[in-house]
Amino acid sequence: MTELPVFCIVIPVTHSLEYLRSCLESLARLAYPKSAFHTVVVDCGSVVGLARFLAEIRPQLDLSFTTLILPARTPSGLAWLQEYRMNEARNAAAHACPAQNYLFIEDDTSMPPDLLRKAEAWLTPETGALGGPDILPPQMDVMAEALDIMLNSGLGSPGRSKGAFSDDVFIPRKDYFLVPSAVYKMFGPFPEDALFSTETEFARRLREAGLKVQYMFDNPIWHRRTTTFSRFVRRNILISREKVGMLLHRGIFLQSAHGMLFAGLCGFVPLTAAACFSRPFAVLWLGGAALYAAAVLELARRALKRRGIRAATLLLLLAPCHHFSVCCGTLLGLLRGAKSPVAAA
């Protein structure tokens, strides 16, 4: 019987042919035996001209890859969201291409040559899932630079700050998610009606089963964090809404970061009202606003040093919009209740 490849690298195509080319070229340069890994490119129906592109690039690459095409689907209200068929693509690839381990990435990522060798060194019998740093490559646009600075700061996503991960809190991200085949078979498939909470729930179930979810601090990938301002805000609202539904379903909303945010909102409204009539409350309100402004200005200073005045100005806009959209998504999740797609998984 033919030995299974050590790694199956799964790439749902959701961004662009240009990014996919960079991704595949980086895989062709991996310093790892070609027979020990296989690549699966999944056509999610959102990038035009993919079949022709793959036919043209295949002879140019020293890379073995399989192409899968997801069944056509009538576009949903989430068709604007690039990753809305991500889990469907992952499950299709895992079903079609057996392997010892699955590395789920996105087409807007690129791999350093030693990525698989380092990943193999991290694997143990207790491994449930692995992830690692995602680094912005050079020469990205100003929006990507500002977004990267903000999300990897204390004002960004909880726990995303570089170097802040420990094995008991780390959650792999969808652009860099390594799962042993035996673990996937035991805890999968991924819920295809969930968009953003898959890795969070998966990591929770693995830890409850006594398996390790680890952060490969020495094994980064390059991730092109491209988006538009409108998509960024809408995506934030969806992420928060789904996560709140998941937290409500598990009965731990009040202990979560979103629960603390909601408690802060509940306190902010009466504090704002009281500040209009009471000098001490007004001083307290202004003090909180000053602390927040100082934190945002510090991020703008970093953006100014890294990319210039445009990035700094954009970050001054991004940070408040990020937090406002998260608040809106949290409130919508509470109104919706424990009806997250993850709850049904």
Secondary structure, 3 states (H helix, E strand, C coil): CCCCCCEEEEEEECCCHHHHHHHHHHHHCCCCCHHHEEEEEEECCCCCCHHHHHHHHHHHCCCCEEEEECCCCCCCCCCCCCCCCHHHHHHHHHHHCCCCEEEEECCCEECCCCHHHHHHHHCCCCEEEEECCEECCCCCCHHHHHHHHHHCCCCCCCCCCCCCCCCCCCCCECCEEEEEHHHHHHHCCCCCCCCCCHHHHHHHHHHHCCCEEEECCCCCEEECCCCCHHHHHHHHHHHHHHHHHHHHHHCCHHHCHHHHHHHHHHHHHHHHHHHCCCHHHHHHHHHHHHHHHHHHHHHHHHHHHHCCHHHHHHHHHHHHHHHHHHHHHHHHHHHHCCCCHHHHC
